[in-house]
Amino acid sequence: MKYRRPFLKLSNALFYACALSILVSLGGCATRPINPPIEKVNQDQSYRDLNRETRNHGELPEILVVLAFSGGGTRAAAFSYGALETLRDIELVDSKGKKVRALDRVNLISGVSGGSFTALSYGLYGDKLFDFYDKDFLKRDIQGDIISRVANPINWSDLSSTGWGRSELAAQLYDEVLFHGATFEDLDKGSGPTIMASATDISSGGGFTFSQTFFDYLCSDLSKVPVSRAASASSAVPFVLSPVTLNNYGGTCQFVEPDYLTQFNNPANAPRPAARLITQMQDLRAYHNDKENPYIHLVDGGLADNLAIRQILEFLEGLEAMKIAGKPTPYDHVRQIIVIVVNALSTPKSNWNKSVNGPGSIELLIKATGVPIDHYSYEEIETLKDTQARWNNMRTLRNSPLFAKNKNSALEKIVNTPDIDLFTINVSFDNLEDKDEVAYLNNLPTSFTLPAEAVDRLRAAAKKIILASPELQPILNSSNVRLIDQ
């Protein structure tokens, strides 16, 4: 019964959500934040993917390190925070004797739902995050705070306002306790990794990332959007929290797509593999019509991608497709990409299959939005590993004596995958040797309140898993670096 309280709170949240539809029909006065329009898109400005790395340092480094923080409420936020602490405490020494923290090698962090809070907070505060995140967010009853505000009659009028729902109220709380009025313009001023927080477009079912690349198609300026709204959208569990609404001005600004995307205009003739990239382009181009899509409604990013690696897969597939097509990219000098997936997905036990009675309505709602997604999330990890294996195999073939005699241009094109060492580290509960600890972590609920003990054990688990990872040593060897004993 130790973790019954979060589920009771979730039940309360559902109760108030239903009650509000009746009790607050008097009309409200709150106005939701409006993302502003832009007149002209500038591909070299604002907060977009790895552009900041090029802008800040002239070009991308030879080694790209990418972190992916999964969904899972406070469980995911604490687990990903433990990964940041671990990378901060790992000191590397390169072949020239130069020391650097592993955390300082990170170029990009992708986050969804609970993981987006840690990603956005680190992008905003850098090392200062380690001074307060544990106390101010992870060990705070965020879920209880939201429910209290929803239940407070003083907020009912606002909650009945058009486009201003429970997620806007939650965003206010996140702003008060964590983000303190910061916008993406503030995030862009930092010197740390680029942060990609993702939500789900409930109309199309596709993923939506808070990057200027996405906002270009809306003819909107991401820099003026509060960071708290991105966190709120990324974690807006349907029905429990309301969608976060964005205005779409698509088609009203001067906008030309990046040149490299023209390779994928015709899906029938586009270089392969690029299925994910093509799908994303089709979704984005649908936004570029404000008459048909004047509003974008965003909910929990975990519905589209609960491991926060969809964008990474799209990038890798696009890179491979461009290489096979013989087209240059800004990443041609990159020789190594390391993807660390901090995977807080859990598999709590239930005894429903032992009873003729299935789960109740509340339990069914919770499971329906999580179990199928979590169960098949492993496919994304395997796709990453398959890409890694394919690139390695094609390079082995290209470098073999037999291939040196090849005169078949079609075969030469097929094996022309990126000459990049791709590594995948999956940091998940099942990698722990202590099975009792695995069982404990797997039974932590997906909520925004956890006991302090659970938060500490999640942080400790991330460190154990990363340091014991069998996938870590090949990376260190290939990078000509070594770990300094802690």
C-alpha positions in Angstrom: 0.0 0.0 0.0 3.1 2.2 0.1 2.3 3.8 -3.3 -1.4 4.0 -3.1 -1.4 7.8 -2.5 -0.3 8.9 -5.9 -3.1 6.9 -7.6 -5.6 8.4 -5.1 -4.4 11.8 -6.1 -4.7 11.0 -9.8 -8.3 9.9 -9.0 -8.9 13.2 -7.3 -7.6 15.0 -10.4 -10.0 13.1 -12.6 -12.9 13.9 -10.3 -12.1 17.6 -10.4 -11.7 17.6 -14.1 -15.2 16.2 -14.5 -16.7 18.6 -11.8 -15.1 21.6 -13.5 -17.0 21.1 -16.7 -20.2 21.7 -14.7 -19.2 24.1 -11.9 -17.2 26.7 -14.0 -19.7 27.4 -16.8 -20.0 30.9 -15.6 -17.2 32.1 -17.9 -13.6 32.8 -17.2 -11.2 35.7 -17.5 -7.8 34.2 -17.8 -5.9 34.5 -21.1 -3.6 31.8 -22.3 -0.1 32.9 -23.4 0.1 33.5 -27.1 3.1 32.4 -29.1 3.9 35.5 -31.3 4.1 35.4 -35.2 7.1 36.3 -37.3 7.3 37.9 -40.7 10.4 36.1 -42.0 12.1 32.9 -41.2 15.9 33.1 -40.7 17.5 29.6 -40.7 20.6 30.9 -38.9 18.8 32.4 -35.9 16.9 31.3 -32.8 16.8 28.0 -31.0 17.0 25.1 -33.4 18.6 21.6 -33.1 22.4 21.6 -33.3 22.6 25.1 -35.0 23.6 26.5 -31.6 26.7 24.3 -31.6 27.8 25.6 -35.0 26.9 29.2 -34.0 28.8 29.1 -30.7 31.9 27.1 -31.8 32.1 27.6 -35.6 31.4 24.0 -36.5 30.2 20.8 -35.0 32.8 18.7 -33.0 34.1 15.4 -34.3 32.3 13.6 -31.5 28.6 14.2 -30.8 27.1 13.0 -27.5 23.4 12.9 -27.3 21.2 12.1 -24.2 17.6 11.0 -24.5 15.5 11.3 -21.3 12.4 9.2 -21.3 8.9 9.9 -19.9 7.7 8.6 -16.6 6.8 11.6 -14.3 9.1 12.2 -11.3 10.5 8.7 -11.7 11.9 9.7 -15.1 13.0 13.2 -13.9 15.0 11.7 -11.0 16.5 8.9 -13.0 17.7 11.3 -15.7 19.0 13.7 -13.0 21.0 10.8 -11.7 22.5 10.3 -15.2 23.5 14.0 -15.3 25.1 13.7 -11.8 27.1 10.6 -13.0 28.4 12.3 -16.2 29.3 15.3 -14.1 31.5 13.1 -11.8 33.2 11.2 -14.6 36.4 12.8 -15.6 38.0 11.8 -18.9 41.6 12.1 -20.0 42.3 12.2 -23.8 45.4 11.0 -25.5 47.0 14.5 -25.0 46.5 14.4 -21.3 43.7 17.0 -21.3 41.0 16.4 -18.6 37.3 17.1 -19.3 34.1 16.1 -17.6 31.9 13.6 -19.5 29.0 16.0 -19.0 30.8 18.8 -20.9 31.0 16.5 -24.0 27.2 16.5 -24.3 25.9 18.3 -27.3 22.2 17.7 -27.3 19.6 16.4 -24.8 16.2 15.2 -26.0 13.5 14.9 -23.3 9.8 13.9 -23.1 7.3 14.2 -20.3 9.1 13.8 -16.9 12.5 13.7 -18.6 11.8 17.1 -20.3 11.9 18.8 -16.9 15.4 17.6 -16.2 16.6 18.4 -19.8 15.1 21.9 -19.9 16.3 22.7 -16.4 19.9 21.7 -17.1 19.8 23.6 -20.4 18.7 26.7 -18.5 20.8 26.5 -15.4 23.8 24.3 -16.2 25.7 23.2 -13.1 23.6 25.5 -10.9 20.9 22.9 -11.2 22.8 20.6 -8.9 22.3 23.0 -6.1 18.5 23.0 -6.0 16.7 20.6 -8.4 16.6 17.7 -5.9 14.8 19.8 -3.2 12.8 22.3 -5.2 11.3 19.8 -7.8 12.1 16.1 -7.4 11.2 15.9 -3.7 8.3 18.3 -3.9 4.7 17.1 -4.2 4.1 18.6 -7.6 1.1 16.5 -8.3 -0.5 17.5 -5.0 0.2 21.2 -5.7 -1.6 21.0 -9.1 -4.6 19.2 -7.6 -4.8 21.8 -4.8 -4.9 24.6 -7.4 -7.5 22.8 -9.5 -9.7 22.3 -6.4 -9.3 25.9 -5.3 -12.5 27.8 -6.3 -10.5 30.9 -6.8 -9.1 29.3 -10.0 -12.3 27.9 -11.4 -13.3 31.0 -13.3 -9.9 31.0 -15.0 -10.1 27.3 -15.7 -13.3 27.8 -17.6 -11.7 30.3 -20.0 -11.2 29.4 -23.7 -7.9 27.7 -24.3 -6.8 28.1 -20.6 -7.0 24.8 -18.9 -5.4 22.7 -16.2 -2.1 22.5 -18.1 -1.8 26.3 -18.1 -2.4 26.2 -14.4 0.3 23.6 -14.1 2.7 25.7 -16.3 2.2 28.6 -13.8 3.3 26.2 -11.0 6.3 25.0 -12.9 7.3 28.6 -13.6 7.0 29.5 -9.9 9.0 26.6 -8.5 11.5 25.8 -11.3 11.7 28.1 -14.4 11.1 31.5 -12.9 9.8 33.3 -16.0 12.5 31.9 -18.4 11.7 31.8 -22.2 13.5 30.0 -25.0 15.4 33.2 -25.6 17.0 32.7 -22.1 17.6 29.0 -22.9 19.4 30.1 -26.1 21.8 32.3 -24.2 23.3 29.4 -22.4 26.5 27.7 -23.5 25.4 24.2 -22.7 23.8 21.5 -24.9 20.8 22.1 -27.1 17.6 20.9 -25.5 14.7 19.3 -27.5 11.5 18.9 -25.4 8.8 17.1 -27.2 5.0 16.8 -27.0 2.3 15.1 -29.1 0.0 16.9 -31.5 -3.3 15.3 -30.5 -4.9 16.1 -33.9 -2.3 14.3 -36.1 -0.8 12.0 -33.5 2.7 13.1 -34.5 5.5 14.3 -32.3 6.0 18.1 -31.9 9.4 19.4 -30.7 9.9 22.8 -29.1 12.6 23.8 -31.7 12.5 26.9 -34.0 12.7 24.3 -36.8 9.1 23.3 -35.9 8.0 26.9 -35.2 9.2 28.0 -38.6 6.3 26.1 -40.1 3.9 27.9 -37.7 5.5 31.2 -38.7 6.0 31.8 -35.0 8.8 32.9 -32.7 9.8 30.3 -30.2 12.2 32.6 -28.4 9.2 34.4 -26.7 7.6 31.1 -25.5 7.9 30.4 -21.8 10.0 27.2 -21.0 7.3 26.2 -18.6 4.8 25.9 -21.4 7.1 23.4 -23.2 7.4 21.4 -20.0 3.6 21.5 -19.4 2.8 20.4 -23.0 5.4 17.6 -22.9 3.8 16.2 -19.7 0.1 16.9 -20.3 -1.4 13.5 -19.7 -4.8 13.4 -21.6 -7.9 14.0 -19.6 -5.9 14.5 -16.3 -4.4 17.7 -17.8 -5.7 19.8 -20.7 -3.9 20.2 -24.0 -1.5 23.2 -24.4 -2.7 25.3 -27.4 -0.4 27.1 -29.8 -1.5 29.6 -32.5 -0.6 28.7 -36.0 0.2 31.5 -38.5 1.6 29.1 -41.1 1.7 30.5 -44.6 1.8 34.2 -43.5 5.6 34.6 -43.3 8.5 34.5 -45.7 9.7 31.0 -45.5 11.8 28.7 -47.6 12.6 25.1 -46.5 16.3 24.2 -46.0 17.9 23.1 -49.3 18.7 19.5 -48.0 15.0 18.8 -47.6 14.3 19.1 -51.3 15.8 15.6 -51.6 12.7 14.3 -49.9 10.0 16.2 -51.6 8.8 13.2 -53.5 8.5 10.2 -51.2 8.5 7.8 -54.1 12.0 9.0 -55.3 13.5 10.1 -52.0 16.8 8.5 -50.9 16.3 5.7 -48.4 16.1 5.1 -45.5 14.1 8.2 -44.6 10.6 7.1 -43.7 10.6 8.9 -40.4 12.0 12.1 -41.9 9.5 12.0 -44.7 6.6 11.5 -42.3 7.8 14.4 -40.1 8.1 16.7 -43.2 4.5 15.9 -44.2 3.3 16.7 -40.7 5.2 20.0 -40.6 4.0 21.0 -44.1 0.4 20.5 -42.9 1.1 23.2 -40.3 2.0 25.6 -43.0 -1.6 26.4 -43.6 -3.2 28.6 -40.9 -6.6 28.4 -42.6 -6.9 24.6 -42.2 -4.9 24.4 -39.0 -5.3 27.6 -37.0 -4.5 26.0 -33.7 -2.2 23.2 -32.5 -3.2 21.2 -29.4 -0.3 19.5 -27.7 -0.4 16.7 -25.1 2.0 14.4 -23.3 5.0 13.6 -25.7 5.1 10.1 -24.4 2.1 9.2 -26.6 4.2 9.6 -29.7 7.6 8.7 -28.3 8.1 7.8 -24.7 11.9 7.3 -25.1 12.6 10.7 -26.6 14.6 9.2 -29.4 12.3 9.7 -32.4 14.0 12.9 -33.4 17.4 11.2 -33.1 16.3 8.4 -35.3 15.0 10.9 -37.9 18.3 12.7 -37.9 20.3 9.5 -38.3 18.1 8.2 -41.1 18.2 11.5 -42.9 22.0 11.5 -42.5 22.3 8.1 -44.0 19.9 8.9 -46.8 21.9 12.0 -47.8 25.2 10.0 -47.7 23.8 7.3 -49.9 22.5 9.9 -52.3 26.0 11.5 -52.4 24.9 14.8 -51.0 27.1 16.8 -48.6 25.9 17.6 -45.0 27.2 19.7 -42.1 28.0 16.4 -40.4 30.4 15.0 -42.9 33.4 15.6 -40.6 31.7 14.0 -37.5 33.5 10.7 -36.7 31.6 9.5 -33.7 28.0 9.8 -32.3 27.2 8.5 -28.8 23.6 8.1 -27.9 22.8 7.5 -24.2 19.1 6.6 -23.7 18.1 7.1 -20.0 15.2 4.8 -20.0 12.9 5.1 -17.0 10.1 2.9 -18.3 8.8 0.6 -15.7 6.8 -2.7 -15.7 4.7 -2.8 -12.5 3.1 -6.0 -11.8 -0.7 -6.5 -11.8 -2.9 -9.5 -11.1 -5.7 -8.6 -13.6 -5.1 -11.6 -15.7 -5.8 -13.8 -12.6 -9.3 -12.5 -12.1 -12.5 -12.5 -14.2 -12.9 -8.9 -13.4 -10.6 -6.5 -15.4 -9.2 -3.2 -14.2 -11.5 -0.4 -13.0 -12.1 2.7 -15.1 -9.4 4.8 -13.5 -6.8 2.0 -13.7 -7.8 1.3 -17.2 -7.3 4.9 -18.3 -3.8 5.0 -16.7 -2.8 1.7 -18.4 -4.4 2.4 -21.7 -2.2 5.5 -22.2 1.0 3.8 -21.0 1.2 0.0 -21.4 1.1 -0.3 -25.2 3.6 2.5 -25.6 6.0 1.2 -23.0 5.7 -2.4 -24.3 6.9 -1.5 -27.8 9.3 1.3 -26.9 12.1 -1.3 -27.1 11.7 -1.2 -30.9 13.2 2.3 -31.0 16.2 1.1 -29.0 16.6 -1.9 -31.4 16.3 0.4 -34.4 19.2 2.5 -33.0 21.3 -0.6 -32.5 20.4 -1.9 -36.0 21.5 1.4 -37.5 24.8 1.0 -35.5 25.3 -2.5 -36.8 24.4 -1.6 -40.4 26.9 1.3 -40.5 29.6 -0.9 -39.0 29.0 -3.7 -41.5 28.9 -1.4 -44.5 32.2 0.2 -43.5 33.8 -3.3 -43.0 32.6 -4.2 -46.5 33.9 -0.9 -48.0 37.4 -1.5 -46.4 37.6 -5.2 -47.4 40.1 -6.3 -50.1 37.3 -7.9 -52.0 35.4 -4.6 -52.3 38.5 -2.8 -53.6 38.0 -4.7 -56.9 34.3 -3.7 -57.1 33.3 -1.9 -60.3 29.5 -2.0 -59.7 28.4 1.6 -59.1 25.0 0.5 -57.7 26.8 -1.6 -55.0 29.1 1.2 -54.2 26.1 3.5 -53.6 24.4 0.9 -51.4 27.4 0.6 -49.0 28.0 4.3 -48.8 26.7 4.7 -45.3 28.1 7.4 -43.0 31.7 6.7 -41.9 30.7 7.4 -38.3 31.1 5.2 -35.2 27.7 5.1 -33.7 27.2 3.9 -30.2 24.1 3.2 -28.1 24.0 2.9 -24.3 20.6 1.9 -22.9 20.4 2.9 -19.2 17.4 1.0 -17.9 16.3 -0.6 -14.6 16.8 -4.1 -15.9 20.5 -3.6 -16.2 20.9 -3.6 -12.4 22.3 -6.8 -10.9 20.2 -6.4 -7.7 16.8 -7.9 -8.8 15.1 -6.7 -5.6 16.1 -3.1 -6.5 14.8 -3.7 -10.1 11.5 -4.8 -8.6 11.3 -1.8 -6.4 12.0 0.7 -9.2 9.7 -1.1 -11.6 6.8 -0.6 -9.2 7.3 3.1 -8.7 4.2 4.8 -10.2 4.1 7.3 -13.1 3.2 10.4 -11.1 4.6 13.8 -10.1 5.1 12.8 -6.5 7.5 10.2 -5.0 8.9 9.6 -1.6 12.3 11.1 -1.0 13.8 7.6 -0.6 12.6 6.7 -4.1 14.1 9.8 -5.6 17.5 9.0 -4.0 17.4 5.3 -5.1 16.6 6.3 -8.7 19.6 8.7 -8.7 21.9 6.0 -7.3 20.6 3.4 -9.8 21.4 5.6 -12.8 25.0 5.9 -11.5 25.4 2.2 -11.0 24.0 1.3 -14.4 26.1 3.8 -16.3 29.4 2.9 -14.6 28.8 -0.8 -15.0 27.6 -0.6 -18.7 29.3 -3.1 -20.9 28.7 -0.6 -23.8 30.8 2.1 -22.1 34.3 0.5 -22.5 34.3 0.3 -26.4 33.4 4.0 -26.5 36.2 4.9 -24.2 38.7 2.9 -26.3 37.5 4.3 -29.6 37.7 7.8 -28.3 41.3 7.5 -27.0 40.2 8.5 -23.5 40.2 6.9 -20.2 38.3 7.2 -17.0 39.9 8.7 -13.9 39.0 6.7 -10.8 36.4 8.4 -8.6 
